[in-house]
């Protein structure tokens, strides 16, 4: 009798869990579809190794590739920066593999070097064989990976708040939780299904802090694309897997022979200046570091004129201007 009651209880519990999973799945799928309808691709697609990679192309002049950071997409740049740069450059803003509208690169996509190689070949298909490359945050590691793997290095690098050096300690709570595949399989669908808009805006504010979020940015950037289950899974895997790659990459930075401009805020708590840019600059021959007093993690928005000046300097040093 006890065994029968236990079996019945387990069956009821399993059915309840299954029913809950169905609700979560349906709600997540509906929110994902709504986000994709609200934030469709802004550009075009190129295919590299069977992967469709999304690129927004604007302007004319020397080629300049923009690579976004973690949890992001090319919309971070199309909000304002692309329009500022288009009079002087042919700008190519790319979605990194598995984020925005670009296909996932599976295991290869965990490496910033492999991502850099994929984006290099995507840019080449668009006629940019030796562009300037700007990388923000995680995109800085990808830009460095591009320079380290390319048969011919890019014309120059502009590294903005770039994650470039091994860091002490671990990552934040979100990444710790999602380092477990089992926990991630439970948490990420719930986030995709139920995270409120107020939490999204609070998160965006924390990324910009101490700087203010520009008016209209949160509505433009398409955070809903980043909250899709596949995007959450890809992003957390990439960030959790980054440190071993930058350990190996750091040993090779001294061999880079190209103009490198670094821009970093001294109030950046996400990718701290003293851990990354301050230590990176002496490793690359001729690298120039611009520190922005009081700036946080998003100087391309809070101090765009400083970032654009660094781009112009890199272009001049490369003989493009």
LORONU-57728 format. One record per residue (C-alpha): residue in three letters; x, y, z. Coordinates in steps of 0.001 Angstrom, whole numbers, plus 500000, padded with zeros to 6 digits. Layout:
N
+------+--------+--------+--------+
: type :   east :  north :     up :
+------+--------+--------+--------+
:  Ala :      X :      Y :      Z :
...
+------+--------+--------+--------+
***
This chain:
321
+------+--------+--------+--------+
: type :   east :  north :     up :
+------+--------+--------+--------+
:  Unk : 500000 : 500000 : 500000 :
:  Unk : 502793 : 502405 : 500954 :
:  Unk : 504593 : 501667 : 497661 :
:  Unk : 501408 : 502335 : 495722 :
:  Unk : 500855 : 505654 : 497508 :
:  Unk : 504479 : 506658 : 496926 :
:  Unk : 504232 : 505733 : 493250 :
:  Unk : 501035 : 507733 : 492928 :
:  Unk : 502636 : 510748 : 494649 :
:  Unk : 505662 : 510578 : 492377 :
:  Unk : 503426 : 510333 : 489323 :
:  Unk : 501420 : 513375 : 490418 :
:  Unk : 504645 : 515281 : 491092 :
:  Unk : 506082 : 514351 : 487706 :
:  Unk : 502911 : 515445 : 485939 :
:  Unk : 502939 : 518749 : 487826 :
:  Unk : 506565 : 519376 : 486868 :
:  Unk : 505859 : 518452 : 483262 :
:  Unk : 502853 : 520757 : 483211 :
:  Unk : 504949 : 523575 : 484653 :
:  Unk : 507647 : 522962 : 482044 :
:  Unk : 505058 : 523219 : 479282 :
:  Unk : 503838 : 526557 : 480647 :
:  Unk : 507386 : 527902 : 480880 :
:  Unk : 508230 : 526674 : 477384 :
:  Unk : 505136 : 528252 : 475833 :
:  Unk : 505626 : 531564 : 477589 :
:  Unk : 509320 : 531685 : 476697 :
:  Unk : 508582 : 530852 : 473064 :
:  Unk : 505936 : 533581 : 472886 :
:  Unk : 508301 : 536191 : 474336 :
:  Unk : 511083 : 535114 : 471984 :
:  Unk : 508784 : 535416 : 468976 :
:  Unk : 507671 : 538874 : 470133 :
:  Unk : 511293 : 540020 : 470551 :
:  Unk : 512260 : 538778 : 467097 :
:  Unk : 509275 : 540528 : 465549 :
:  Unk : 510079 : 543777 : 467370 :
:  Unk : 513818 : 543680 : 466570 :
:  Unk : 514304 : 542168 : 463110 :
:  Unk : 517703 : 542069 : 461370 :
:  Unk : 518885 : 545553 : 460454 :
:  Unk : 521448 : 544401 : 457912 :
:  Unk : 522427 : 541510 : 455664 :
:  Unk : 523775 : 538002 : 456043 :
:  Unk : 526993 : 536376 : 454878 :
:  Unk : 527766 : 532670 : 455174 :
:  Unk : 531036 : 531378 : 456628 :
:  Unk : 531567 : 527646 : 457235 :
:  Unk : 527840 : 527144 : 456784 :
:  Unk : 526996 : 529762 : 459435 :
:  Unk : 524864 : 532792 : 458635 :
:  Unk : 526430 : 535858 : 460221 :
:  Unk : 524548 : 539144 : 460461 :
:  Unk : 526229 : 542413 : 459438 :
:  Unk : 525015 : 546012 : 459317 :
:  Unk : 526954 : 548059 : 456736 :
:  Unk : 526815 : 551854 : 456486 :
:  Unk : 528890 : 554797 : 455290 :
:  Unk : 531922 : 555131 : 453047 :
:  Unk : 535667 : 555423 : 453563 :
:  Unk : 538218 : 553107 : 455206 :
:  Unk : 536687 : 549886 : 456501 :
:  Unk : 535911 : 549775 : 460221 :
:  Unk : 534494 : 546643 : 461875 :
:  Unk : 532637 : 546912 : 465200 :
:  Unk : 532380 : 543890 : 467539 :
:  Unk : 529953 : 544007 : 470473 :
:  Unk : 530332 : 542613 : 473974 :
:  Unk : 528631 : 539947 : 476084 :
:  Unk : 524826 : 539709 : 476014 :
:  Unk : 524843 : 542217 : 473149 :
:  Unk : 524345 : 542552 : 469432 :
:  Unk : 525078 : 545050 : 466670 :
:  Unk : 522221 : 547267 : 467869 :
:  Unk : 524521 : 548545 : 470612 :
:  Unk : 526411 : 550309 : 467818 :
:  Unk : 523487 : 551194 : 465535 :
:  Unk : 521863 : 553149 : 468367 :
:  Unk : 524213 : 556091 : 467788 :
:  Unk : 527836 : 555250 : 467008 :
:  Unk : 527381 : 553952 : 463454 :
:  Unk : 525707 : 557185 : 462381 :
:  Unk : 528528 : 559211 : 463941 :
:  Unk : 531165 : 557170 : 462104 :
:  Unk : 529490 : 556684 : 458719 :
:  Unk : 530653 : 560033 : 457240 :
:  Unk : 534297 : 558949 : 457673 :
:  Unk : 534277 : 555142 : 457459 :
:  Unk : 532512 : 552228 : 455851 :
:  Unk : 531257 : 550733 : 459089 :
:  Unk : 530484 : 547019 : 459468 :
:  Unk : 528757 : 546128 : 462752 :
:  Unk : 528652 : 542362 : 463236 :
:  Unk : 526603 : 540109 : 465483 :
:  Unk : 528965 : 537653 : 467165 :
:  Unk : 528217 : 533927 : 466649 :
:  Unk : 525131 : 532805 : 468548 :
:  Unk : 524040 : 536338 : 469475 :
:  Unk : 521779 : 538847 : 467777 :
:  Unk : 520882 : 537313 : 464417 :
:  Unk : 524083 : 535321 : 463824 :
:  Unk : 524060 : 531531 : 463912 :
:  Unk : 525683 : 529704 : 466787 :
:  Unk : 529160 : 528288 : 466119 :
:  Unk : 528752 : 525447 : 468643 :
:  Unk : 531993 : 524476 : 470406 :
:  Unk : 534076 : 526699 : 468102 :
:  Unk : 532134 : 529733 : 469302 :
:  Unk : 533536 : 529400 : 472822 :
:  Unk : 536924 : 530638 : 471611 :
:  Unk : 537438 : 534365 : 470980 :
:  Unk : 540162 : 533395 : 468512 :
:  Unk : 537753 : 531238 : 466493 :
:  Unk : 535096 : 533954 : 466685 :
:  Unk : 537623 : 536502 : 465443 :
:  Unk : 538501 : 534263 : 462515 :
:  Unk : 534835 : 533778 : 461577 :
:  Unk : 534158 : 537511 : 461727 :
:  Unk : 537331 : 538263 : 459744 :
:  Unk : 536115 : 536028 : 456939 :
:  Unk : 532632 : 537521 : 457109 :
:  Unk : 534102 : 541015 : 456771 :
:  Unk : 536266 : 539851 : 453859 :
:  Unk : 533123 : 538683 : 452047 :
:  Unk : 531869 : 542246 : 452422 :
:  Unk : 535067 : 543570 : 450830 :
:  Unk : 536880 : 544494 : 454062 :
:  Unk : 540158 : 542613 : 453725 :
:  Unk : 542232 : 544676 : 456168 :
:  Unk : 539922 : 546865 : 458240 :
:  Unk : 540302 : 548685 : 461488 :
:  Unk : 538662 : 546545 : 464161 :
:  Unk : 536968 : 547937 : 467263 :
:  Unk : 536022 : 545533 : 470031 :
:  Unk : 534011 : 546430 : 473114 :
:  Unk : 534178 : 544373 : 476336 :
:  Unk : 534097 : 540669 : 475353 :
:  Unk : 534338 : 541913 : 471774 :
:  Unk : 537780 : 543256 : 472668 :
:  Unk : 538960 : 539690 : 473273 :
:  Unk : 537487 : 538724 : 469900 :
:  Unk : 539243 : 541651 : 468193 :
:  Unk : 542524 : 540522 : 469746 :
:  Unk : 541755 : 536971 : 468644 :
:  Unk : 541249 : 538276 : 465087 :
:  Unk : 544663 : 539982 : 465178 :
:  Unk : 546375 : 536886 : 466603 :
:  Unk : 544951 : 534434 : 464041 :
:  Unk : 544721 : 536441 : 460800 :
:  Unk : 547156 : 535603 : 457978 :
:  Unk : 547500 : 539384 : 457646 :
:  Unk : 546670 : 541469 : 460723 :
:  Unk : 543952 : 544112 : 460609 :
:  Unk : 544972 : 547699 : 459909 :
:  Unk : 544665 : 548480 : 463614 :
:  Unk : 542732 : 547737 : 466794 :
:  Unk : 540608 : 549989 : 468991 :
:  Unk : 539886 : 548211 : 472268 :
:  Unk : 537099 : 549806 : 474317 :
:  Unk : 536614 : 548521 : 477878 :
:  Unk : 538123 : 545329 : 476518 :
:  Unk : 538293 : 542042 : 478408 :
:  Unk : 541869 : 541198 : 477525 :
:  Unk : 543782 : 539849 : 480539 :
:  Unk : 543332 : 537035 : 483077 :
:  Unk : 541386 : 538276 : 486089 :
:  Unk : 541536 : 537199 : 489735 :
:  Unk : 538590 : 535439 : 491307 :
:  Unk : 535374 : 534360 : 489655 :
:  Unk : 532516 : 535918 : 487794 :
:  Unk : 529205 : 537238 : 489118 :
:  Unk : 526375 : 535164 : 490529 :
:  Unk : 524552 : 534746 : 487216 :
:  Unk : 527582 : 533139 : 485593 :
:  Unk : 528320 : 530983 : 488631 :
:  Unk : 524786 : 529578 : 488595 :
:  Unk : 524910 : 528945 : 484867 :
:  Unk : 528286 : 527231 : 484995 :
:  Unk : 526309 : 524109 : 485896 :
:  Unk : 524533 : 522612 : 482885 :
:  Unk : 521738 : 521264 : 485060 :
:  Unk : 521159 : 524587 : 486822 :
:  Unk : 521324 : 526465 : 483538 :
:  Unk : 518705 : 524176 : 482002 :
:  Unk : 516344 : 525142 : 484830 :
:  Unk : 517186 : 528823 : 485257 :
:  Unk : 517479 : 530065 : 481690 :
:  Unk : 513973 : 529035 : 480535 :
:  Unk : 512511 : 530708 : 483624 :
:  Unk : 514405 : 533918 : 482862 :
:  Unk : 513316 : 533832 : 479212 :
:  Unk : 509721 : 533295 : 480265 :
:  Unk : 509278 : 535549 : 483266 :
:  Unk : 512012 : 538182 : 483793 :
:  Unk : 510193 : 541539 : 484051 :
:  Unk : 510965 : 544612 : 481961 :
:  Unk : 511867 : 546523 : 485126 :
:  Unk : 514659 : 544059 : 485851 :
:  Unk : 515978 : 544397 : 482299 :
:  Unk : 516160 : 548171 : 482618 :
:  Unk : 517823 : 547920 : 486030 :
:  Unk : 520422 : 545582 : 484547 :
:  Unk : 521109 : 547998 : 481687 :
:  Unk : 521529 : 550820 : 484203 :
:  Unk : 524054 : 548743 : 486173 :
:  Unk : 526081 : 548105 : 482997 :
:  Unk : 526286 : 551842 : 482273 :
:  Unk : 526890 : 552957 : 485877 :
:  Unk : 528023 : 555458 : 486987 :
:  Unk : 527034 : 556951 : 483607 :
:  Unk : 523398 : 557438 : 482671 :
:  Unk : 521706 : 555268 : 480059 :
:  Unk : 521046 : 557411 : 476953 :
:  Unk : 517394 : 558126 : 476334 :
:  Unk : 515939 : 555539 : 473978 :
:  Unk : 518863 : 553090 : 474270 :
:  Unk : 516976 : 550384 : 476173 :
:  Unk : 514165 : 550466 : 473611 :
:  Unk : 516584 : 550291 : 470670 :
:  Unk : 519099 : 547659 : 471756 :
:  Unk : 516642 : 544773 : 471779 :
:  Unk : 517314 : 543176 : 475150 :
:  Unk : 514615 : 540646 : 474319 :
:  Unk : 516954 : 539128 : 471743 :
:  Unk : 519515 : 538533 : 474485 :
:  Unk : 516864 : 536907 : 476689 :
:  Unk : 516066 : 534134 : 474218 :
:  Unk : 516965 : 530751 : 475665 :
:  Unk : 519574 : 529980 : 473016 :
:  Unk : 521161 : 533410 : 473412 :
:  Unk : 521315 : 533046 : 477195 :
:  Unk : 522928 : 529630 : 476831 :
:  Unk : 525501 : 530796 : 474262 :
:  Unk : 526409 : 533975 : 476114 :
:  Unk : 526908 : 532314 : 479501 :
:  Unk : 529003 : 529548 : 477942 :
:  Unk : 531199 : 532084 : 476126 :
:  Unk : 531766 : 534236 : 479209 :
:  Unk : 532326 : 531298 : 481549 :
:  Unk : 534852 : 529863 : 479096 :
:  Unk : 536773 : 533082 : 478368 :
:  Unk : 539494 : 533135 : 481020 :
:  Unk : 541588 : 530161 : 479815 :
:  Unk : 541697 : 531678 : 476349 :
:  Unk : 542924 : 535082 : 477521 :
:  Unk : 545572 : 533358 : 479647 :
:  Unk : 546983 : 531834 : 476457 :
:  Unk : 546402 : 534967 : 474375 :
:  Unk : 548194 : 537238 : 476859 :
:  Unk : 551432 : 535345 : 476265 :
:  Unk : 551212 : 536269 : 472566 :
:  Unk : 550303 : 539957 : 472744 :
:  Unk : 553941 : 541085 : 472530 :
:  Unk : 554077 : 539742 : 468973 :
:  Unk : 551313 : 542048 : 467703 :
:  Unk : 552684 : 544575 : 465237 :
:  Unk : 549885 : 546990 : 464429 :
:  Unk : 548479 : 550262 : 465786 :
:  Unk : 546491 : 549644 : 468967 :
:  Unk : 544417 : 552257 : 470797 :
:  Unk : 542881 : 551404 : 474168 :
:  Unk : 540031 : 553377 : 475717 :
:  Unk : 538894 : 552564 : 479252 :
:  Unk : 536935 : 554264 : 482018 :
:  Unk : 538497 : 554279 : 485464 :
:  Unk : 535089 : 553684 : 487071 :
:  Unk : 534432 : 550505 : 485077 :
:  Unk : 533528 : 547778 : 487585 :
:  Unk : 532574 : 545165 : 484971 :
:  Unk : 535932 : 545018 : 483165 :
:  Unk : 538178 : 546958 : 485562 :
:  Unk : 540838 : 549244 : 484124 :
:  Unk : 543603 : 548068 : 486470 :
:  Unk : 542994 : 544398 : 485692 :
:  Unk : 542759 : 544736 : 481926 :
:  Unk : 543801 : 547819 : 479915 :
:  Unk : 546408 : 549004 : 482399 :
:  Unk : 548150 : 545632 : 482230 :
:  Unk : 547570 : 545109 : 478509 :
:  Unk : 549027 : 548394 : 477248 :
:  Unk : 552677 : 547636 : 478161 :
:  Unk : 552491 : 544215 : 476486 :
:  Unk : 551730 : 545463 : 472958 :
:  Unk : 554506 : 547494 : 471336 :
:  Unk : 553285 : 551041 : 470690 :
:  Unk : 549855 : 550560 : 472277 :
:  Unk : 548317 : 553811 : 473539 :
:  Unk : 545948 : 553918 : 476491 :
:  Unk : 543366 : 556651 : 476999 :
:  Unk : 541798 : 556611 : 480470 :
:  Unk : 538477 : 558432 : 480896 :
:  Unk : 538103 : 559719 : 484489 :
:  Unk : 534797 : 558736 : 486064 :
:  Unk : 533579 : 556726 : 483060 :
:  Unk : 531976 : 553308 : 483370 :
:  Unk : 531804 : 550333 : 481042 :
:  Unk : 530072 : 551976 : 478050 :
:  Unk : 532245 : 554920 : 476895 :
:  Unk : 531087 : 554476 : 473292 :
:  Unk : 527839 : 555998 : 474594 :
:  Unk : 528919 : 558112 : 477558 :
:  Unk : 532021 : 559575 : 475848 :
:  Unk : 531618 : 558885 : 472117 :
:  Unk : 533912 : 561739 : 471125 :
:  Unk : 536799 : 560087 : 473003 :
:  Unk : 536181 : 556741 : 471327 :
:  Unk : 535892 : 558339 : 467890 :
:  Unk : 539139 : 560251 : 468448 :
:  Unk : 540852 : 556935 : 469241 :
:  Unk : 539459 : 555462 : 466022 :
:  Unk : 540801 : 558437 : 464036 :
:  Unk : 544223 : 558041 : 465684 :
:  Unk : 544350 : 554337 : 464831 :
:  Unk : 543322 : 555081 : 461254 :
:  Unk : 546011 : 557780 : 460940 :
:  Unk : 548670 : 555487 : 462430 :
:  Unk : 547646 : 552788 : 459936 :
:  Unk : 547926 : 555229 : 457022 :
:  Unk : 544188 : 555144 : 456314 :
:  Unk : 543601 : 558864 : 457012 :
+------+--------+--------+--------+
***
